[in-house]
Amino acid sequence: MIDDGATMTKDMSTGQRAYEAKRAAKAGMSLEKWLDSKERERRDEEKAREKAAKQAEPKKPGFFSRLLEKAHKPL
């Protein structure tokens, strides 16, 4: 899902837009550039969360690990 800043500004109320404009001015950016950077950060954060969730999944033991596990069990 690629979302450009223009759609984000449409959904904002005038108060929200003014607030974001203040924050952008404080950061020394234009409003559009500010909103683009916020969207990019949100996407990066989402990707990082997905990556962390993927790494947290337990991995199935490999062939040699299963073989060694069987070898260590008593007969």
Biotite code that builds the C-alpha atoms (Angstrom):
import biotite.structure as struc

atoms = struc.array([
    struc.Atom([0.000, 0.000, 0.000], chain_id="A", res_id=1, res_name="MET", atom_name="CA", element="C"),
    struc.Atom([1.694, 3.153, -1.201], chain_id="A", res_id=2, res_name="ILE", atom_name="CA", element="C"),
    struc.Atom([0.121, 6.245, 0.230], chain_id="A", res_id=3, res_name="ASP", atom_name="CA", element="C"),
    struc.Atom([1.348, 9.675, -0.787], chain_id="A", res_id=4, res_name="ASP", atom_name="CA", element="C"),
    struc.Atom([1.097, 12.711, 1.500], chain_id="A", res_id=5, res_name="GLY", atom_name="CA", element="C"),
    struc.Atom([-1.671, 14.310, -0.574], chain_id="A", res_id=6, res_name="ALA", atom_name="CA", element="C"),
    struc.Atom([-4.251, 11.772, 0.586], chain_id="A", res_id=7, res_name="THR", atom_name="CA", element="C"),
    struc.Atom([-3.146, 12.215, 4.155], chain_id="A", res_id=8, res_name="MET", atom_name="CA", element="C"),
    struc.Atom([-3.683, 15.987, 4.004], chain_id="A", res_id=9, res_name="THR", atom_name="CA", element="C"),
    struc.Atom([-7.183, 15.514, 2.565], chain_id="A", res_id=10, res_name="LYS", atom_name="CA", element="C"),
    struc.Atom([-8.254, 13.459, 5.562], chain_id="A", res_id=11, res_name="ASP", atom_name="CA", element="C"),
    struc.Atom([-6.966, 16.015, 8.068], chain_id="A", res_id=12, res_name="MET", atom_name="CA", element="C"),
    struc.Atom([-9.161, 18.661, 9.649], chain_id="A", res_id=13, res_name="SER", atom_name="CA", element="C"),
    struc.Atom([-8.058, 22.300, 9.572], chain_id="A", res_id=14, res_name="THR", atom_name="CA", element="C"),
    struc.Atom([-6.927, 22.080, 13.202], chain_id="A", res_id=15, res_name="GLY", atom_name="CA", element="C"),
    struc.Atom([-4.842, 18.993, 12.542], chain_id="A", res_id=16, res_name="GLN", atom_name="CA", element="C"),
    struc.Atom([-3.373, 20.570, 9.433], chain_id="A", res_id=17, res_name="ARG", atom_name="CA", element="C"),
    struc.Atom([-2.432, 23.718, 11.396], chain_id="A", res_id=18, res_name="ALA", atom_name="CA", element="C"),
    struc.Atom([-0.836, 21.619, 14.140], chain_id="A", res_id=19, res_name="TYR", atom_name="CA", element="C"),
    struc.Atom([1.220, 19.630, 11.637], chain_id="A", res_id=20, res_name="GLU", atom_name="CA", element="C"),
    struc.Atom([2.191, 22.859, 9.859], chain_id="A", res_id=21, res_name="ALA", atom_name="CA", element="C"),
    struc.Atom([3.552, 24.208, 13.169], chain_id="A", res_id=22, res_name="LYS", atom_name="CA", element="C"),
    struc.Atom([5.539, 21.039, 13.765], chain_id="A", res_id=23, res_name="ARG", atom_name="CA", element="C"),
    struc.Atom([6.890, 21.145, 10.213], chain_id="A", res_id=24, res_name="ALA", atom_name="CA", element="C"),
    struc.Atom([7.936, 24.771, 10.598], chain_id="A", res_id=25, res_name="ALA", atom_name="CA", element="C"),
    struc.Atom([9.661, 23.962, 13.873], chain_id="A", res_id=26, res_name="LYS", atom_name="CA", element="C"),
    struc.Atom([11.569, 21.153, 12.118], chain_id="A", res_id=27, res_name="ALA", atom_name="CA", element="C"),
    struc.Atom([12.437, 23.492, 9.241], chain_id="A", res_id=28, res_name="GLY", atom_name="CA", element="C"),
    struc.Atom([10.485, 21.551, 6.609], chain_id="A", res_id=29, res_name="MET", atom_name="CA", element="C"),
    struc.Atom([7.540, 22.185, 4.347], chain_id="A", res_id=30, res_name="SER", atom_name="CA", element="C"),
    struc.Atom([4.245, 20.620, 5.376], chain_id="A", res_id=31, res_name="LEU", atom_name="CA", element="C"),
    struc.Atom([4.283, 18.131, 2.488], chain_id="A", res_id=32, res_name="GLU", atom_name="CA", element="C"),
    struc.Atom([7.867, 17.086, 3.227], chain_id="A", res_id=33, res_name="LYS", atom_name="CA", element="C"),
    struc.Atom([6.982, 16.737, 6.923], chain_id="A", res_id=34, res_name="TRP", atom_name="CA", element="C"),
    struc.Atom([3.988, 14.516, 6.180], chain_id="A", res_id=35, res_name="LEU", atom_name="CA", element="C"),
    struc.Atom([6.039, 12.419, 3.769], chain_id="A", res_id=36, res_name="ASP", atom_name="CA", element="C"),
    struc.Atom([8.711, 11.878, 6.405], chain_id="A", res_id=37, res_name="SER", atom_name="CA", element="C"),
    struc.Atom([6.077, 10.893, 8.980], chain_id="A", res_id=38, res_name="LYS", atom_name="CA", element="C"),
    struc.Atom([4.574, 8.398, 6.544], chain_id="A", res_id=39, res_name="GLU", atom_name="CA", element="C"),
    struc.Atom([8.020, 6.971, 5.748], chain_id="A", res_id=40, res_name="ARG", atom_name="CA", element="C"),
    struc.Atom([8.793, 6.587, 9.462], chain_id="A", res_id=41, res_name="GLU", atom_name="CA", element="C"),
    struc.Atom([5.442, 4.843, 9.994], chain_id="A", res_id=42, res_name="ARG", atom_name="CA", element="C"),
    struc.Atom([6.172, 2.383, 7.168], chain_id="A", res_id=43, res_name="ARG", atom_name="CA", element="C"),
    struc.Atom([9.710, 1.713, 8.466], chain_id="A", res_id=44, res_name="ASP", atom_name="CA", element="C"),
    struc.Atom([8.325, 1.069, 11.940], chain_id="A", res_id=45, res_name="GLU", atom_name="CA", element="C"),
    struc.Atom([5.731, -1.306, 10.525], chain_id="A", res_id=46, res_name="GLU", atom_name="CA", element="C"),
    struc.Atom([8.408, -3.209, 8.596], chain_id="A", res_id=47, res_name="LYS", atom_name="CA", element="C"),
    struc.Atom([10.556, -3.462, 11.729], chain_id="A", res_id=48, res_name="ALA", atom_name="CA", element="C"),
    struc.Atom([7.597, -4.816, 13.700], chain_id="A", res_id=49, res_name="ARG", atom_name="CA", element="C"),
    struc.Atom([6.891, -7.413, 11.003], chain_id="A", res_id=50, res_name="GLU", atom_name="CA", element="C"),
    struc.Atom([10.558, -8.420, 10.931], chain_id="A", res_id=51, res_name="LYS", atom_name="CA", element="C"),
    struc.Atom([10.659, -8.805, 14.724], chain_id="A", res_id=52, res_name="ALA", atom_name="CA", element="C"),
    struc.Atom([7.487, -10.910, 14.666], chain_id="A", res_id=53, res_name="ALA", atom_name="CA", element="C"),
    struc.Atom([8.968, -13.104, 11.943], chain_id="A", res_id=54, res_name="LYS", atom_name="CA", element="C"),
    struc.Atom([12.191, -13.618, 13.927], chain_id="A", res_id=55, res_name="GLN", atom_name="CA", element="C"),
    struc.Atom([10.227, -14.493, 17.071], chain_id="A", res_id=56, res_name="ALA", atom_name="CA", element="C"),
    struc.Atom([8.641, -17.521, 15.372], chain_id="A", res_id=57, res_name="GLU", atom_name="CA", element="C"),
    struc.Atom([10.366, -20.725, 16.464], chain_id="A", res_id=58, res_name="PRO", atom_name="CA", element="C"),
    struc.Atom([12.328, -22.358, 13.678], chain_id="A", res_id=59, res_name="LYS", atom_name="CA", element="C"),
    struc.Atom([11.909, -26.053, 12.925], chain_id="A", res_id=60, res_name="LYS", atom_name="CA", element="C"),
    struc.Atom([15.091, -27.969, 13.800], chain_id="A", res_id=61, res_name="PRO", atom_name="CA", element="C"),
    struc.Atom([17.188, -29.004, 10.832], chain_id="A", res_id=62, res_name="GLY", atom_name="CA", element="C"),
    struc.Atom([17.961, -32.512, 9.681], chain_id="A", res_id=63, res_name="PHE", atom_name="CA", element="C"),
    struc.Atom([21.235, -32.862, 11.584], chain_id="A", res_id=64, res_name="PHE", atom_name="CA", element="C"),
    struc.Atom([19.780, -31.353, 14.754], chain_id="A", res_id=65, res_name="SER", atom_name="CA", element="C"),
    struc.Atom([16.970, -33.907, 14.733], chain_id="A", res_id=66, res_name="ARG", atom_name="CA", element="C"),
    struc.Atom([19.458, -36.678, 14.001], chain_id="A", res_id=67, res_name="LEU", atom_name="CA", element="C"),
    struc.Atom([21.691, -35.652, 16.924], chain_id="A", res_id=68, res_name="LEU", atom_name="CA", element="C"),
    struc.Atom([18.657, -35.373, 19.191], chain_id="A", res_id=69, res_name="GLU", atom_name="CA", element="C"),
    struc.Atom([17.655, -38.951, 18.327], chain_id="A", res_id=70, res_name="LYS", atom_name="CA", element="C"),
    struc.Atom([21.238, -40.125, 18.869], chain_id="A", res_id=71, res_name="ALA", atom_name="CA", element="C"),
    struc.Atom([21.294, -38.698, 22.396], chain_id="A", res_id=72, res_name="HIS", atom_name="CA", element="C"),
    struc.Atom([18.078, -40.441, 23.443], chain_id="A", res_id=73, res_name="LYS", atom_name="CA", element="C"),
    struc.Atom([18.517, -43.741, 25.312], chain_id="A", res_id=74, res_name="PRO", atom_name="CA", element="C"),
    struc.Atom([17.450, -46.959, 23.604], chain_id="A", res_id=75, res_name="LEU", atom_name="CA", element="C"),
])
